[in-house]
């Protein structure tokens, strides 16, 4: 991602998953209620609660400050299929043990009547900018044009050829401005890369949360 810090950092989450072997992996997420984080299912579907550390706010803080996840707090969308994770159901909700401090605020969902085709989306995350073992220590942002909308996903292309989404940005929020306010429109599924050595890409596939919204809202109301 490029070097501008996202101004709306009160709701963007840094998710670190500790693996049984090897280096930890990272993803992004969005605070959608005082104790719930929305991310993509493929980031957390094989994890135990104790393996996941979640940090909110601008910049990276020590893992000791990470928020605890409630017992049984990882919820995967019932239609998610890891073998077909581009089907638009690559969504997960992580329930925290406690409500977050008041300095953080949940992001609102994009109104259903809003049209996102040809709009600009703003993606914030901590994705790897240099190699496959590191992540950004600052919350970064990139702007992109939404050039294709399918039933449950949409695709975006950054305006600059020198920036894009990177390894570790899966699950990060995609925001759209509507009536002078930013709303959550989707979560990053992943960058479109053309060879295994690619770290970042101008092109991004995003899960459109409008199709999983009923499940999300029902779950966070019950928790």
VOTILO-587879 format. One line per 4 residues: number of its first residue (from 1); their letters; for each residue x, y, z of N, C-alpha, C. Coordinates in pm, 1 decimal, m for minus. Example, Ala and Ser with C-alpha at 12.3 -4.5 7.8 and 13.67 -1.06 7.14 Angstrom:
// residues 2
1) AS) 1319.0/m569.0/780.0/1230.0/m450.0/780.0/1320.0/m330.0/780.0 ~ 1285.0/m225.0/708.0/1367.0/m106.0/714.0/1290.0/3.0/787.0
This chain:
// residues 223
1) XXXX) 83.4/m118.9/0.0/0.0/0.0/0.0/87.7/125.1/0.0 ~ 29.3/235.1/m41.9/108.4/357.0/m47.6/125.1/415.5/91.5 ~ 197.9/527.0/101.3/244.1/573.2/232.5/146.9/665.4/304.8 ~ 27.8/691.8/251.3/m67.9/773.4/325.2/m135.7/690.2/433.6
5) XXXX) m152.2/750.4/550.7/m219.5/680.4/659.5/m369.6/700.5/645.0 ~ m445.8/593.2/659.6/m590.8/601.9/648.8/m644.9/691.9/759.0 ~ m727.7/791.8/725.5/m779.9/880.5/828.9/m884.8/814.3/916.9 ~ m945.6/707.6/869.1/m1053.5/643.1/943.6/m1001.0/517.5/1012.4
9) XXXX) m908.1/536.8/1105.5/m839.6/422.3/1167.0/m908.3/371.9/1293.3 ~ m1020.0/431.3/1330.9/m1085.8/388.8/1454.4/m1147.4/250.4/1443.1 ~ m1162.2/197.7/1321.3/m1231.9/70.5/1304.8/m1148.7/m35.8/1233.5 ~ m1028.2/m2.3/1187.4/m948.5/m99.0/1111.8/m866.6/m186.2/1206.1
13) XXXX) m874.2/m316.4/1185.7/m808.5/m412.1/1274.9/m688.3/m476.7/1208.3 ~ m587.8/m503.2/1289.9/m470.9/m582.7/1250.8/m490.6/m719.9/1313.9 ~ m494.9/m824.3/1231.4/m518.2/m960.4/1280.8/m393.0/m1043.0/1255.7 ~ m336.7/m1097.0/1361.9/m218.6/m1182.9/1349.4/m256.3/m1324.5/1393.3
17) XXXX) m230.0/m1420.9/1304.7/m258.6/m1560.8/1335.9/m127.7/m1635.5/1353.1 ~ m108.5/m1690.4/1472.5/13.2/m1765.8/1501.0/m3.6/m1909.7/1452.7 ~ 88.5/m1953.3/1368.5/82.1/m2086.6/1309.6/152.0/m2187.1/1401.0 ~ 114.4/m2313.5/1385.3/180.3/m2420.0/1462.8/329.3/m2426.6/1427.5
21) XXXX) 359.9/m2401.7/1299.5/497.6/m2399.6/1252.4/516.2/m2277.1/1162.8 ~ 635.9/m2220.3/1165.3/666.4/m2108.3/1077.5/622.1/m1973.8/1132.5 ~ 632.7/m1872.4/1046.8/602.3/m1734.4/1086.4/451.5/m1713.2/1094.8 ~ 409.0/m1617.5/1179.5/265.8/m1585.0/1184.2/220.5/m1521.0/1053.8
25) XXXX) 92.0/m1534.3/1023.6/34.1/m1468.9/906.9/m53.4/m1354.0/953.6 ~ m78.1/m1256.3/864.8/m158.1/m1141.1/903.2/m272.1/m1118.3/805.2 ~ m375.6/m1052.9/855.8/m490.7/m1011.6/775.7/m541.5/m879.4/831.5 ~ m639.8/m823.9/764.2/m706.0/m704.3/813.4/m846.2/m738.1/859.5
29) XXXX) m912.3/m639.6/916.5/m1050.3/m658.2/960.9/m1113.4/m522.7/989.7 ~ m1244.0/m524.6/1018.2/m1318.4/m401.5/1045.6/m1403.6/m419.9/1169.9 ~ m1400.8/m320.4/1257.5/m1487.2/m319.8/1374.2/m1629.2/m285.7/1327.9 ~ m1723.6/m381.0/1343.3/m1860.7/m358.6/1296.6/m1961.2/m351.3/1411.4
33) XXXX) m1915.8/m377.1/1531.8/m1993.7/m352.2/1652.9/m1891.8/m335.8/1764.3 ~ m1932.9/m291.5/1882.9/m1833.7/m268.4/1989.2/m1752.8/m391.1/2029.8 ~ m1796.0/m510.6/1990.0/m1718.1/m630.0/2025.0/m1708.4/m730.4/1909.9 ~ m1720.7/m683.4/1783.4/m1717.2/m776.0/1669.8/m1630.3/m721.8/1557.2
37) XXXX) m1545.2/m809.9/1502.7/m1457.3/m778.2/1391.0/m1500.4/m859.3/1269.5 ~ m1518.3/m792.0/1156.3/m1549.6/m859.4/1029.8/m1420.9/m876.4/950.7 ~ m1397.6/m997.9/900.4/m1280.9/m1025.3/817.6/m1320.4/m1128.9/713.3 ~ m1221.9/m1189.9/646.3/m1252.9/m1296.0/551.2/m1233.0/m1432.6/618.3
41) XXXX) m1313.7/m1527.7/576.4/m1311.4/m1659.0/639.2/m1177.1/m1728.8/622.3 ~ m1112.8/m1712.2/506.6/m989.7/m1787.6/483.6/m874.3/m1742.3/573.2 ~ m892.7/m1632.2/645.6/m790.8/m1588.3/741.5/m800.3/m1663.3/874.0 ~ m919.2/m1707.5/911.1/m938.8/m1758.5/1047.3/m1006.5/m1894.7/1051.8
45) XXXX) m1037.3/m1955.6/937.6/m1121.0/m2075.7/939.2/m1053.2/m2197.0/1001.5 ~ m921.3/m2200.3/1006.8/m852.2/m2314.8/1066.2/m779.5/m2276.0/1194.8 ~ m823.3/m2168.1/1256.7/m753.8/m2116.2/1375.3/m834.4/m2141.1/1502.5 ~ m762.6/m2154.5/1613.8/m825.2/m2155.4/1746.1/m822.2/m2013.1/1801.1
49) XXXX) m910.4/m1985.5/1896.1/m918.4/m1849.0/1950.4/m784.4/m1800.7/2004.5 ~ m710.3/m1889.8/2070.8/m583.6/m1847.0/2130.6/m475.0/m1820.3/2027.0 ~ m496.8/m1863.1/1902.6/m397.8/m1840.0/1797.2/m411.4/m1702.1/1732.6 ~ m522.8/m1633.0/1759.0/m553.2/m1506.8/1692.3/m531.2/m1389.8/1787.5
53) XXXX) m456.4/m1289.5/1741.3/m437.2/m1165.2/1816.8/m489.8/m1050.0/1731.5 ~ m573.0/m965.9/1792.7/m636.1/m854.9/1720.6/m596.7/m723.3/1786.3 ~ m552.9/m630.0/1703.6/m509.5/m498.5/1751.0/m584.1/m393.6/1669.9 ~ m639.6/m294.8/1737.0/m711.3/m185.9/1670.0/m631.1/m57.2/1682.5
57) XXXX) m644.4/29.5/1582.8/m582.9/160.8/1591.1/m475.7/183.4/1488.4 ~ m426.6/304.3/1483.3/m324.5/343.9/1387.0/m187.0/302.5/1436.9 ~ m116.1/227.8/1355.7/16.8/184.6/1394.3/13.5/48.1/1461.5 ~ 128.4/m13.6/1469.2/138.3/m148.1/1525.4/182.9/m140.4/1670.0
61) XXXX) 114.7/m215.0/1754.1/144.8/m217.8/1895.9/190.6/m358.1/1935.8 ~ 261.1/m372.9/2048.5/306.5/m506.1/2088.8/191.2/m604.5/2102.3 ~ 219.6/m730.3/2076.4/115.6/m833.1/2082.1/53.5/m841.6/2221.0 ~ 127.5/m800.2/2323.1/74.2/m804.5/2460.4/m51.0/m719.5/2474.4
65) XXXX) m71.4/m620.0/2386.7/m188.1/m533.4/2395.7/m305.3/m587.2/2314.1 ~ m289.0/m703.9/2251.7/m393.3/m758.0/2166.0/m518.6/m791.6/2245.9 ~ m634.1/m779.5/2178.5/m762.1/m806.2/2243.4/m792.1/m955.8/2241.8 ~ m852.6/m1002.2/2348.1/m885.2/m1143.7/2361.4/m1013.3/m1175.4/2284.5
69) XXXX) m1017.6/m1296.3/2228.2/m1135.9/m1343.3/2156.4/m1219.3/m1428.8/2250.8 ~ m1351.1/m1411.9/2244.8/m1440.5/m1489.9/2330.1/m1432.2/m1638.0/2294.6 ~ m1459.5/m1722.1/2391.3/m1463.9/m1866.2/2366.3/m1572.1/m1895.7/2262.6 ~ m1536.5/m1970.1/2159.5/m1631.0/m1995.0/2050.5/m1660.8/m1870.5/1969.3
73) XXXX) m1567.8/m1776.1/1969.9/m1593.1/m1644.9/1910.5/m1564.3/m1632.6/1762.5 ~ m1514.9/m1738.5/1696.7/m1487.4/m1732.1/1552.7/m1606.4/m1792.0/1477.8 ~ m1672.0/m1710.3/1396.0/m1791.7/m1751.9/1323.5/m1768.4/m1738.1/1173.4 ~ m1778.2/m1849.2/1102.7/m1756.9/m1853.6/958.2/m1892.2/m1853.3/887.4
77) XXXX) m1904.6/m1777.2/778.5/m2031.4/m1775.0/705.0/m2069.6/m1917.9/665.1 ~ m2194.6/m1958.2/686.4/m2234.3/m2097.5/659.4/m2221.3/m2139.3/513.4 ~ m2218.1/m2044.3/419.7/m2205.7/m2077.4/277.4/m2060.3/m2076.6/230.0 ~ m1967.1/m2049.1/321.1/m1825.6/m2043.8/281.3/m1775.8/m2182.1/242.5
81) XXXX) m1704.6/m2186.5/131.5/m1642.5/m2310.2/83.3/m1496.1/m2278.6/55.0 ~ m1402.7/m2335.9/132.4/m1261.4/m2302.4/111.6/m1208.7/m2339.4/m26.3 ~ m1278.3/m2429.8/m93.9/m1237.4/m2466.8/m229.7/m1296.1/m2374.6/m336.0 ~ m1392.6/m2291.4/m293.1/m1455.3/m2196.3/m385.5/m1470.2/m2063.0/m314.5
85) XXXX) m1358.7/m2012.6/m259.6/m1370.0/m1895.2/m174.1/m1390.3/m1764.0/m249.2 ~ m1402.5/m1772.2/m381.4/m1442.0/m1652.4/m456.1/m1593.9/m1647.8/m478.6 ~ m1667.2/m1733.3/m407.8/m1811.8/m1737.2/m431.1/m1886.4/m1625.8/m358.1 ~ m1813.8/m1536.1/m292.5/m1877.1/m1422.0/m228.4/m1918.0/m1444.8/m84.5
89) XXXX) m1889.8/m1562.8/m30.4/m1922.8/m1591.2/108.7/m1797.5/m1603.9/194.9 ~ m1687.8/m1549.4/148.2/m1561.6/m1555.8/222.3/m1565.1/m1450.2/332.7 ~ m1646.0/m1477.1/435.0/m1669.6/m1381.6/543.3/m1662.2/m1452.4/677.7 ~ m1613.7/m1380.9/776.2/m1609.7/m1432.8/912.9/m1629.7/m1317.8/1011.1
93) XXXX) m1691.7/m1348.6/1122.9/m1706.1/m1254.9/1234.3/m1629.3/m1311.2/1353.9 ~ m1546.7/m1226.5/1414.4/m1472.8/m1264.4/1534.5/m1528.1/m1182.2/1651.0 ~ m1578.7/m1250.5/1751.5/m1637.5/m1184.3/1868.9/m1531.3/m1170.5/1977.6 ~ m1513.3/m1049.5/2027.5/m1415.3/m1021.6/2132.0/m1473.3/m1050.7/2270.6
97) XXXX) m1384.2/m1074.2/2364.9/m1425.9/m1101.1/2502.7/m1497.9/m982.2/2564.5 ~ m1451.0/m861.4/2530.4/m1506.6/m739.3/2587.4/m1528.8/m635.9/2477.9 ~ m1608.5/m536.3/2510.3/m1627.1/m424.7/2418.2/m1497.7/m343.7/2409.0 ~ m1474.2/m283.2/2292.5/m1352.5/m205.1/2273.1/m1366.0/m70.7/2344.2
101) XXXX) m1253.7/m3.5/2374.0/m1260.2/129.9/2435.3/m1336.6/228.8/2347.4 ~ m1387.6/334.3/2410.6/m1471.9/431.3/2340.7/m1400.2/506.1/2228.6 ~ m1266.5/508.1/2229.8/m1193.8/581.0/2125.3/m1207.4/512.9/1989.4 ~ m1251.0/387.0/1986.2/m1277.0/317.3/1861.2/m1426.0/320.5/1832.0
105) XXXX) m1460.3/325.0/1703.2/m1602.3/328.6/1668.0/m1628.3/234.2/1551.1 ~ m1735.6/157.7/1557.8/m1767.3/67.6/1447.5/m1796.9/145.1/1319.6 ~ m1763.2/84.5/1205.6/m1791.7/142.6/1075.6/m1931.3/98.3/1031.6 ~ m2005.8/187.6/970.8/m2140.8/156.0/923.4/m2135.8/89.9/786.1
109) XXXX) m2235.5/7.1/756.9/m2243.9/m57.2/626.6/m2298.2/39.8/523.2 ~ m2252.3/22.0/399.2/m2299.3/105.7/288.7/m2449.6/85.2/269.9 ~ m2527.8/194.6/257.2/m2672.3/179.2/232.0/m2699.0/93.6/108.8 ~ m2804.9/13.8/116.0/m2833.7/m83.6/11.3/m2861.0/m19.0/m124.7
113) XXXX) m2910.4/103.9/m123.9/m2944.4/168.6/m251.1/m2823.6/226.5/m323.5 ~ m2708.0/230.4/m259.2/m2588.8/291.3/m319.4/m2535.0/205.1/m433.7 ~ m2498.2/269.9/m543.3/m2438.2/202.3/m658.4/m2286.7/221.1/m651.5 ~ m2210.6/111.4/m654.7/m2066.4/123.0/m637.1/m1987.7/116.0/m767.9
117) XXXX) m2050.2/77.8/m877.6/m1977.5/67.9/m1004.6/m1921.6/204.1/m1044.3 ~ m1794.5/207.9/m1080.4/m1721.8/330.0/m1119.7/m1698.1/426.4/m1004.2 ~ m1730.3/385.0/m881.4/m1698.2/466.8/m765.5/m1554.1/440.5/m722.1 ~ m1501.3/529.7/m638.4/m1368.7/510.3/m580.8/m1383.3/439.1/m447.2
121) XXXX) m1305.4/333.5/m427.8/m1302.1/269.1/m296.7/m1166.9/295.9/m231.9 ~ m1165.9/296.0/m100.7/m1045.5/323.1/m23.0/m1019.0/200.9/64.1 ~ m904.0/139.6/44.8/m869.0/15.8/114.3/m758.5/44.3/214.7 ~ m781.6/6.8/340.7/m680.8/28.9/444.0/m631.7/m102.2/500.6
125) XXXX) m500.8/m114.3/523.5/m448.4/m238.0/579.0/m301.6/m229.0/615.7 ~ m247.0/m341.8/658.5/m108.4/m351.7/703.6/m27.4/m444.0/613.7 ~ m71.1/m460.3/488.1/m9.8/m558.8/399.3/139.2/m539.2/376.3 ~ 203.4/m650.2/346.0/346.7/m659.6/321.6/385.2/m579.9/197.3
129) XXXX) 479.7/m488.0/211.0/521.2/m405.0/97.7/655.3/m446.8/39.9 ~ 727.9/m538.2/107.7/864.9/m568.6/63.9/889.1/m716.4/37.6 ~ 849.3/m802.5/129.4/868.2/m944.8/106.0/762.3/m1021.9/182.9 ~ 767.3/m1153.1/176.5/660.4/m1234.4/231.8/670.8/m1256.6/382.1
133) XXXX) 767.3/m1197.5/449.6/785.5/m1220.6/592.3/756.2/m1097.5/677.9 ~ 728.4/m985.2/616.4/711.6/m860.6/690.7/573.2/m802.1/668.0 ~ 535.9/m706.5/752.2/411.7/m632.4/734.4/441.5/m486.6/763.4 ~ 352.2/m399.7/720.7/369.4/m257.8/747.4/346.3/m232.0/896.0
137) XXXX) 425.4/m146.7/955.2/405.7/m108.9/1095.1/311.8/10.1/1108.7 ~ 262.8/59.2/996.2/164.1/167.9/995.5/42.9/123.9/915.1 ~ m72.4/175.9/953.1/m194.0/154.1/876.6/m184.1/234.2/748.0 ~ m195.8/165.9/632.8/m177.1/229.5/503.2/m308.6/235.1/425.7
141) XXXX) m312.5/318.5/321.4/m434.1/334.3/243.2/m401.5/344.1/95.8 ~ m490.2/290.0/12.7/m478.6/305.4/m131.0/m618.2/330.6/m187.7 ~ m626.3/415.5/m288.6/m753.2/445.2/m355.4/m759.0/369.1/m487.8 ~ m877.9/319.4/m522.5/m892.2/239.6/m644.4/m1029.6/262.0/m706.1
145) XXXX) m1037.2/239.3/m836.1/m1164.0/249.8/m908.3/m1232.0/112.7/m913.7 ~ m1360.2/109.0/m878.9/m1437.8/m14.8/m888.1/m1484.3/m28.8/m1033.0 ~ m1423.2/m120.4/m1107.5/m1449.1/m129.5/m1251.4/m1539.5/m246.8/m1288.1 ~ m1564.1/m337.5/m1194.0/m1648.8/m452.8/m1223.8/m1723.2/m495.1/m1098.1
149) XXXX) m1854.9/m515.5/m1112.4/m1936.4/m561.1/m1000.6/m2009.5/m687.7/m1043.2 ~ m1982.8/m797.1/m970.4/m2054.5/m921.9/m993.0/m2155.9/m939.7/m880.9 ~ m2216.4/m1058.2/m875.2/m2325.1/m1075.9/m778.3/m2278.6/m1059.8/m635.0 ~ m2166.2/m1120.4/m599.5/m2121.7/m1116.6/m459.5/m1980.0/m1062.7/m441.4
153) XXXX) m1915.6/m1025.4/m549.4/m1781.0/m968.7/m541.2/m1771.0/m849.1/m634.7 ~ m1668.7/m766.2/m612.3/m1637.6/m662.1/m709.7/m1487.1/m648.7/m720.9 ~ m1444.4/m588.6/m831.4/m1301.4/m575.7/m860.5/m1264.2/m428.5/m868.9 ~ m1144.0/m396.9/m821.1/m1096.5/m258.9/m825.0/m955.4/m254.0/m882.5
157) XXXX) m919.9/m137.9/m936.8/m787.2/m113.2/m993.3/m736.7/19.2/m938.3 ~ m615.9/19.4/m881.7/m562.4/143.1/m825.5/m536.0/246.1/m934.9 ~ m540.0/371.9/m897.6/m519.0/479.7/m993.8/m371.9/494.6/m1030.3 ~ m284.2/451.0/m941.4/m140.4/460.2/m965.7/m82.8/321.2/m988.8
161) XXXX) 9.0/309.8/m1084.7/69.9/179.8/m1113.8/172.4/138.7/m1008.8 ~ 208.4/229.4/m918.7/314.8/199.9/m822.2/262.6/153.1/m687.4 ~ 128.4/145.8/m670.3/71.5/104.1/m541.9/m37.2/m0.5/m564.6 ~ m72.2/m71.5/m457.5/m176.9/m171.3/m468.5/m197.8/m241.8/m336.5
165) XXXX) m283.8/m342.8/m337.3/m298.6/m426.8/m219.3/m190.1/m533.2/m221.1 ~ m152.6/m579.5/m102.0/m35.3/m666.0/m88.8/m66.4/m789.8/m6.8 ~ 31.8/m878.5/2.9/21.4/m994.5/89.8/m8.8/m946.1/232.6 ~ m112.0/m1000.5/295.6/m150.8/m958.3/429.5/m266.7/m862.0/433.7
169) XXXX) m315.3/m817.7/316.1/m427.9/m724.7/314.2/m564.0/m793.5/306.8 ~ m566.8/m926.3/292.3/m695.5/m996.8/290.9/m773.7/m964.5/418.2 ~ m903.2/m941.5/402.5/m987.8/m908.7/516.7/m995.9/m761.2/548.0 ~ m909.1/m680.6/486.5/m906.5/m536.1/514.3/m1031.6/m468.2/459.4
173) XXXX) m1070.2/m355.1/518.9/m1192.6/m287.5/475.4/m1177.3/m214.7/343.2 ~ m1284.1/m219.8/264.5/m1297.8/m138.0/144.0/m1410.6/m39.0/169.8 ~ m1377.4/89.6/166.2/m1474.0/195.0/198.1/m1517.8/267.3/72.6 ~ m1642.4/313.2/72.0/m1694.8/395.9/m36.1/m1758.6/519.2/27.6
177) XXXX) m1735.2/633.8/m35.4/m1797.2/757.0/13.6/m1937.6/770.0/m45.7 ~ m2036.0/791.6/40.8/m2175.4/806.0/m2.0/m2238.1/916.7/81.0 ~ m2291.3/1018.4/12.1/m2349.6/1134.5/81.4/m2252.4/1193.3/183.6 ~ m2126.2/1210.1/139.0/m2021.7/1273.5/219.4/m1985.1/1196.2/345.7
181) XXXX) m2008.9/1067.4/345.5/m1969.3/984.6/459.7/m1909.4/855.0/407.4 ~ m1807.9/802.6/479.5/m1748.3/675.8/441.0/m1825.4/559.3/502.2 ~ m1848.1/457.2/417.8/m1917.4/336.9/462.2/m1837.2/213.9/420.1 ~ m1858.6/105.1/492.2/m1796.9/m21.6/456.6/m1877.2/m87.7/344.9
185) XXXX) m1811.0/m113.5/232.8/m1879.1/m176.8/119.0/m1833.0/m320.0/96.7 ~ m1713.1/m354.2/145.7/m1662.5/m488.4/122.8/m1537.4/m516.0/203.1 ~ m1491.6/m640.9/194.2/m1365.7/m680.3/257.2/m1276.9/m742.4/150.3 ~ m1149.5/m714.7/157.9/m1055.1/m759.7/55.5/m1045.3/m912.3/57.1
189) XXXX) m1076.4/m974.0/m57.5/m1052.6/m1117.2/m73.6/m904.8/m1141.3/m101.9 ~ m849.7/m1064.5/m195.7/m708.2/m1079.6/m226.0/m669.7/m1003.6/m350.9 ~ m539.2/m983.8/m367.2/m485.6/m917.2/m486.0/m481.3/m1015.9/m602.4 ~ m497.5/m962.9/m723.3/m487.8/m1044.7/m843.6/m341.2/m1045.2/m887.2
193) XXXX) m271.9/m1155.7/m863.1/m130.3/m1165.2/m898.2/m113.6/m1263.2/m1013.7 ~ m10.6/m1239.1/m1092.8/9.9/m1318.5/m1213.8/127.8/m1414.5/m1202.4 ~ 208.2/m1400.3/m1096.2/313.7/m1498.3/m1069.3/336.2/m1505.7/m919.6 ~ 384.8/m1619.6/m872.5/395.1/m1644.6/m729.1/487.7/m1548.2/m657.0
197) XXXX) 578.1/m1485.4/m728.5/671.9/m1393.1/m664.3/612.0/m1253.7/m645.1 ~ 493.1/m1229.0/m700.9/429.5/m1098.4/m683.4/386.0/m1080.3/m538.5 ~ 413.9/m962.6/m482.8/375.8/m931.2/m345.2/253.3/m840.2/m343.1 ~ 248.3/m745.2/m435.7/138.5/m649.1/m442.4/81.7/m647.2/m584.2
201) XXXX) m39.9/m594.1/m595.9/m104.1/m584.4/m726.3/m197.0/m464.1/m728.7 ~ m206.9/m401.2/m845.7/m301.3/m290.2/m861.9/m445.8/m339.7/m857.3 ~ m465.5/m465.7/m894.9/m600.4/m520.0/m909.4/m638.0/m602.1/m786.2 ~ m759.3/m579.7/m734.5/m803.1/m644.6/m611.5/m943.9/m701.0/m627.9
205) XXXX) m966.3/m822.1/m577.7/m1100.5/m879.5/m569.8/m1152.4/m856.7/m427.6 ~ m1275.5/m807.1/m417.6/m1333.2/m768.3/m289.1/m1467.0/m839.1/m270.3 ~ m1487.0/m897.3/m153.5/m1614.9/m959.3/m120.8/m1715.5/m849.8/m87.9 ~ m1826.7/m848.7/m160.6/m1931.8/m748.8/m141.9/m2016.0/m789.8/m21.2
209) XXXX) m2010.6/m712.0/86.7/m2076.2/m754.9/209.7/m2228.2/m741.6/203.9 ~ m2281.8/m677.1/101.1/m2427.6/m660.6/95.3/m2498.8/m794.9/90.9 ~ m2431.0/m898.7/36.4/m2495.1/m1028.9/24.9/m2478.8/m1113.3/151.5 ~ m2388.1/m1074.2/239.5/m2375.2/m1143.5/367.5/m2424.4/m1059.8/483.8
213) XXXX) m2486.7/m949.0/452.1/m2520.7/m850.7/554.9/m2623.2/m902.6/656.1 ~ m2723.8/m976.2/610.4/m2824.7/m1027.7/703.5/m2760.9/m1120.1/806.0 ~ m2670.3/m1206.6/758.5/m2600.9/m1298.0/849.9/m2514.6/m1219.3/948.3 ~ m2442.7/m1118.1/899.9/m2357.0/m1036.4/986.6/m2438.3/m966.5/1093.2
217) XXXX) m2545.6/m898.7/1051.1/m2626.3/m819.9/1144.7/m2696.5/m908.2/1247.5 ~ m2745.2/m1025.3/1204.3/m2808.9/m1116.9/1299.3/m2708.6/m1166.9/1402.2 ~ m2588.9/m1198.9/1357.2/m2486.8/m1252.2/1446.9/m2443.6/m1148.3/1549.7 ~ m2417.3/m1025.8/1504.8/m2367.9/m926.2/1601.0/m2478.0/m878.6/1695.1
221) XXX) m2604.6/m886.9/1652.7/m2714.1/m853.5/1743.3/m2724.3/m956.1/1855.1 ~ m2698.1/m1081.8/1822.1/m2709.6/m1189.8/1921.3/m2591.1/m1193.0/2016.8 ~ m2480.1/m1127.6/1981.4/m2359.4/m1131.8/2063.4/m2341.7/m1004.1/2143.3
